[in-house]
Amino acid sequence: MRGLLAVIALDLKRLWSDRVRLIVGLIQPLLYLFVLGSGLGANSRMGGGKYLAYIYPGVLGLSLLFTSVFAAMLIVFDRQVGFLKAILVAPVPRPAIAIGKILSGALQALVPAVVLLVFLPLLGIHPGLLRFLGLLCAMTVAAVTFSALGVATAARFKSTTVFPIIGNAVLLPMFFLSGALYPLANVPHWLKILAHFDPVAYAVDLMRGALLGTLFFPLWLSIGVLAGFIVVLTWLATRVFASGEDA
Amino acid sequence: MTQYAAHSTPHSVLVGVCYTRPNLQQVEKPLTESNPAIETHDLVKNYDKVEALCGIDLSVGVGEMFALLGPNGAGKTTLFSILATLRKPTGGSAKVLGRDVVHERPAVRRHMGIVFQEPALEQKLSVRDNLLLMGLFYGLGIKAGRARTADILENLGLTDIAARQTQKLSGGQKRRLELARSMVPNPDILFLDEATLGLDVDARRNFWAQVRQFVRSGRTVFFTTHYMEEAEVADRIALIDKGRIIALGTPQELKQRIGGGVILLTTEDDARAFAWLTEQGYKPEKSERGILLVSAEPAAVLPKLLTTMPVKPLRAEVHEPSLEDVFLTLTGKTLDGGEANPAKPAFTIGAAP
């Protein structure tokens, strides 16, 4: 447990000491919400305000996805400069390193996403306490899933140049496929089938369900799939950390 | 805690740190002087089809300062990484402080400190925070971590710069901080991988003074280097080349293996001089500095050479063999990897190629 807390404490302390990363991380989701929402909303048949409310969980997903996955880039950087070795030679169980990295990435993504919640009333959304708590739970599950995806992937990379390129190439299609910006109910059948393989789709659906009460996937399926992703990705990340420099 | 008795010598300023150690290791088998600090048997490491280590047998005693000397690509870092639990061997076995580096990794990790070739510090954090955070990784709570950090900073003379951001330190200060980081677990064995690479002479001298202080407390140091003057401070040295230990002994023993002295000749025509020396039955070696000639009695041989050689000598030196000469004689190449002589080495010691 101490090892896990050590990993989280180190990452958060490093984030705190890097004010530029901290401030950009807080501003970015607001840009997503107001620029993306206003631009797309003006052209939506739902109308600007209603569309903003619709895509709000999608913007939360976008923010959580990119912030948590790119938080994992620190692992690639640490491997490249040699800092990761100092962690790998410490007597900390490898699962604790993987879980610590996943939780610290999730925390780093959750903070700016929670800041977005302050703007809910401005969008005309007034969830009750239960819905609000449900949304927080869904956001946490989403953040942990995305962070696990980032850590399991980043642990295998050795170059900070390649990781963002691959990251963007994979993350953007996952986001557009997720139904974050349009209802999955209205998309062609083949797209619906593809969405079933996209963890972002389940995460966004879970958040939309908590906030607006409409679900595309059954609740049990979303929770089951995301939990499965978390377990498998954590196992994969643990394996890489256990391999040390042989990875 | 009896195993720390060896640390409490009057010379050691690190002694105060030893007794604040957490009791994590009490359930483990005790470290005794009868266990070698490092022991490897037929250690092999292959990367695909490349043999990085080809059957290393090594034993390093507790309290010993042991150097692994060899050119780049000789297998130093691979051996280092296996002992530091960062890589698994392909074959054979290795133990550190009596614990297997594959099957008892957590136990090995609790007892070792490491300074890597690359910086393993968070540049944006202060000197103190780097040590405090590393303490968390070794099971130290906040209070114990602060006490340990304060002790280490004081012992290594870093207290004055404790609040300074790491990226603002000089190269020498950063290396001392790396050494400080390696002291956080209060290790029984210290691994140093090319730890002074790129440092100026003063900074290197300062670094080794701190390391010697650690050894004086009865603990073990295993280091890799390709600076021969650094290797000279070791109790014993292993010369490694192409994944094999080619010679092992004290610096003096290694030098004695190649004879009484080395004659260094530079002439108007080194190629012709080399050929003539070979014809006369000598075993010359080419180096960047000229022609090297190992001799049991250099003072007697040199005057004879200078009078009979058919080439005009420009400069002649006689010196005690250096480790570089030993390496050159054993492998036919220099420690920086340059080929000194395409011919076979004069003789080989250790595992057969």
Contacts between the chains, C-beta under 8 A, distances in Angstrom:
chain1	res1	chain2	res2	distance
A	2	B	136	6.7
A	2	B	139	5.5
A	2	B	141	8.0
A	3	B	137	6.6
A	3	B	139	7.8
A	5	B	136	6.8
A	6	B	133	7.1
A	6	B	136	3.5
A	6	B	137	4.6
A	7	B	137	8.0
A	9	B	133	6.4
A	9	B	136	5.9
A	10	B	122	7.5
A	10	B	133	5.0
A	10	B	136	7.4
A	10	B	137	7.9
A	13	B	122	8.0
A	13	B	125	6.6
A	13	B	129	6.6
A	13	B	133	6.3
A	14	B	122	5.7
A	14	B	124	6.6
A	14	B	125	6.9
A	17	B	122	7.7
A	17	B	124	4.2
A	17	B	125	5.7
A	18	B	124	5.9
A	81	B	118	6.2
A	81	B	119	6.6
A	82	B	116	5.6
A	82	B	117	7.4
A	82	B	118	2.8
A	82	B	119	6.3
A	82	B	120	5.6
A	83	B	118	8.0
A	83	B	119	7.3
A	83	B	120	5.2
A	83	B	121	7.2
A	83	B	122	6.9
A	85	B	86	6.3
A	85	B	114	7.8
A	85	B	116	5.6
A	85	B	118	7.6
A	85	B	120	6.0
A	86	B	114	7.6
A	86	B	116	7.2
A	86	B	120	3.7
A	86	B	121	7.9
A	86	B	134	7.1
A	86	B	181	6.9
A	87	B	137	6.7
A	88	B	86	6.1
A	89	B	84	5.7
A	89	B	85	6.3
A	89	B	86	6.6
A	89	B	109	5.8
A	89	B	112	7.2
A	89	B	114	5.4
A	90	B	109	6.3
A	90	B	134	7.6
A	90	B	137	3.8
A	90	B	138	6.3
A	91	B	24	7.6
A	91	B	106	4.8
A	91	B	107	7.9
A	91	B	109	4.0
A	91	B	110	4.5
A	91	B	137	7.7
A	91	B	138	6.7
A	91	B	139	7.3
A	91	B	185	7.8
A	92	B	137	5.7
A	93	B	106	7.4
A	244	B	81	7.6
A	244	B	85	7.0
A	244	B	86	4.2
A	244	B	87	5.9
A	244	B	88	7.8
A	245	B	81	5.5
A	245	B	86	4.5
A	245	B	87	5.1
A	246	B	87	5.2
A	246	B	88	6.0
